[in-house]
Amino acid sequence: MKRIHDSLQRIFQRHRLVFWYDATGEWAETFTAYPDADVAKLTVAGNEFGTKVRIVRDPNPEARFLIHVPTARPPDADNWLLDLLLQGYEYKADKASLALQDVGLPHEFFQLAEDHAPYFTSGKRVQALKELIGKDDQTRDVRLKMMAVLAGTAVEIDALLLHFLQANPEDALIEIDPVNECLQGAALVAPFWKEVERLFGYTATSPSLRDFAVSLFRGANPLDAQVALHPHAKVFLQRWKDSQAHAVSFREWSRHMEKELQIATALDAGEERKALGAWDTFEIFDKFTLHQLCTAFAKGAPAPDLRAVVQTRRASFWQPQHAHGYAALEQAVELRELLASAELTVDSVAGGVSRYVASWWRIDLAYRRCTWNLRRYGQVQLMEQITQWVEKSYVNNFLLPLADRWSDQVRGLETWECPGVPAQRKFFEHYVQPYLTKGQKVFVIISDALRYEAAADYAQRLRSANRWTAEVEALFGVLPSYTQLGMSALLPGNERAVDAATATVTIDGQSTAGTKNRTQILQLACGGKATGLQAEVFLELNTKTDGRALMRDHEIIYIFHNVIDKVGDQPSTEAKTFDAVEQAFEELDLIIKKVANINGSNMLLTADHGFLFQQDDVAAGDATPLPAAGEWTFRNRRFSLGRGITPDPKVKIFESAALGVQGDWSAAFPLSLGRFPLQGSGMRYVHGGISLQEVVVPVVKIHKARTDDTGRVEVELLRVPAKITTGQVSIALFQDRPALAKVLPRTLRVGIFAKDGTSLSEIKTQTFDSKETEARQRETAMLLVLSAAADAFNNKDVELRLEETVPGTSQNVTYKTQSIKIQKPFTSDFE
């Protein structure tokens, strides 16, 4: 009784006259007990005229009446009170009617309430539905809102599907369907699949989530022409993949369907294999594309064609899993182009160094990047053709011929020097002393074995960062090119001596071994205003206290960093040399940022020596026997110290004085790529010798500016139609300038949106990072498929919108928009 009285109370908030037809008279007692004293209760029993007079002549026009009629409602033609009934509200006390009253729906939804009666048994569900109801809702709208309440999602079929698809496809979904589990109790399963059919074009005798998923993935498979869904299916798939909350479930379903639909077999079938373009429905599409790229590369496919395919796959959902594979292919293409254009002519020592610094180092860089990505990718069999070509071509077409021709020039040298290139032992005088003279502070970061190409690569990365400048110059490194002598060459002092037995080094009689000794040498030369410390110690300093004190008390700060040499010099880890280079970059980032944080703005990054490295085993022919000698006092793969060394055509011999070093010894260096025999040492990573990679030492001048100095490319809407007349729209976007140096790429999300922000198409993500100098090469064509939501905006203005993510957040802001009108012809309404 209370529920009915409460229901009447709510109705009287909207209506003045409430008629209650009670054919059985069962509600007479409830009517009589209605407690609202402000409502006049009238019973109609043959007194229709008197009742009408009572109501019409009431002096209060706002007076409320509850009229109980203990009979069935008469036909309208015989109903004396019809005019009043039409002004008021007909109350019903059956369950369906009460449910409608609780939600606030009119009587025309009576059948809906009866069809889904179990839904209304929960007050919580009823209240949730009531909060969603709109005045213009139709039956379909109400059902959709009921589904959304049950599933706890937004009021849309896409959101419901994404919710249901969170179920693991490996579970027993044949017996337990999430749709049935959620909606069956309220008899909403059939209406749900009817809505799915309307949006997606999916039909089935016995629809289920699993069957829908099969149709969805078949429809998004360019190898399968048997299933054709509505364009909205493509939009839904894109949304599924892009959703942070649901991308994991897409990954699971895709991998499951890849096996169930036997996509690998379809790709293998037939001699003619379809180009997959940008399709990324299954991960195997990226694997197959990489397989095709490797095969095409091995057959000599043109570089632009290979790069175009890689660019097409940039936006693939699976790209992060295969990024190293694509990067390795791109670097192999780069290496092939560099080798094809390289003229490895060495007409003099100065000419060799000059040409290496100008261009040849890029070949070492491409090889390192390619090899590193191949190792990171780990797909040995897939990338075998690339790996073999890269290794063979790098060694046979670059390392060996360059080393041979460079050795020809070194063979004729009497003293170790290079006209026009500063000697490494002049580093302090040439680079550090000017800061001291000007009263400026400078940090000198020495990264052990940071060879020239790696330093140039790091400088490029720095230059693309905001406020950083990095200029690379070259030094002619000391011989032998090993750590102790290389480190000593970077310190101040006059006379450097090498002990023939231990290869230890002194400067003006002071040992250079260890940080403590090097610091003493620095302090002596700089009047106590200099110091040295290991990178690990520096990084652990408290920036605000110890770091600022370090800066305050010293003019010259040397920071010694050792990652590459520590890894490469060990036979057990030398295969990870290129991994160590990347690790060194990460640690150097930490070092220079900390220097900047303690207000250090001047930095010099250099190395003690470079290195030779090849990933594959060294050829047996690269072994060079030690020549005869009176005695050998110290042995290394790339140099040995001794006395009375016999001349040999495969070896270059320098007296210590010819190397600018004091000592009673001679040094022998294997020419070309030779390695001396040495028990227990590595063969692939070596240094100490005469190769350009070992002796061209980098100096990177680094400075942190106070103002921003980077910008991003701008993207223009190039070709956008004024009207959208079909289910898709073709556009063109233009990157205004190449993404080089301080001009950074820009990543945008592109889609069609309603003015209120409703998404009306698939949303595509595109990174504009072209380095092409020719404008035409920086155009990007794009096709956007409209979603079913766009139908509600026909003949209305909408927006083509470019959005970008605020750095460090997941928030998107509008970058550019252009108004566009959806104007489909009326014939598009017909199937």
Secondary structure, DSSP 4 states (H G I P E B T S, - for coil): -HHHHHHHHHHHTT-SEEEEE-TT-TTHHHHHT---TTEEEEE-SS-HHHHHHHHHT-S-TT-EEEEEESSPPPPGGG-TTHHHHHHSEEE--SHHHHHHHHHT--GGGHHHHHHTGGGGG-HHHHHHHHHH--TT--HHHHHHHHHHHHHTS-SSHHHHHHHHTTS-TTS-TTT--HHHHHHGGGT-HHHHHHHHHHHH----SS--HHHHHHHHHHHT-TT--S----THHHHHHHHHHH-TTTHHHHHHHHHHHHHHTTHHHHHHSSSS----TT--SSHHHHHHHHHHHHHHHHTT--HHHHHHHHHHGGG-TTHHHHHHHHHHHHHHHHHHHHHHH------SHHHHHHHIIIIIHHHHHHHHHHHHHHHHH--TTTTHHHHHHHHHHHIIIIIHHHHHHHHHHHHT-SS---TTS-BGGGHIIIIIHHHHHHT--EEEEEETT--HHHHHHHHHHHHTSTTEEEEEEEEE--SS-SHHHHHHHTS--S-EEE-TTT--EEETTEE--HHHHHHHHHHHHTTT-EEEEEHHHHHHS-IIIIIHHHHHH-SEEEEEE-SHHHHHTSTTTGGGHHHHHHHHHHHHHHHHHHHHHTT--EEEEE-S---EE-SSPPPGGGB-PPPP-SEEEEE-SS-EEEESPPP-TTEEEEEGGGGT-BSS-EEEEESTT-B---TT--SSEE-SS-SHHHHEEEEEEEEE-SS---EE--EEEEE--SEE-SSEEEEEEEESS---TTEE-EEEEEEEE-TTS-B-B--EEEEE----SSGGGGEEEEEEEBPGGGGGGTTEEEEEEEEEEPTTSS-EEEEEEEEEEE---GGGG--
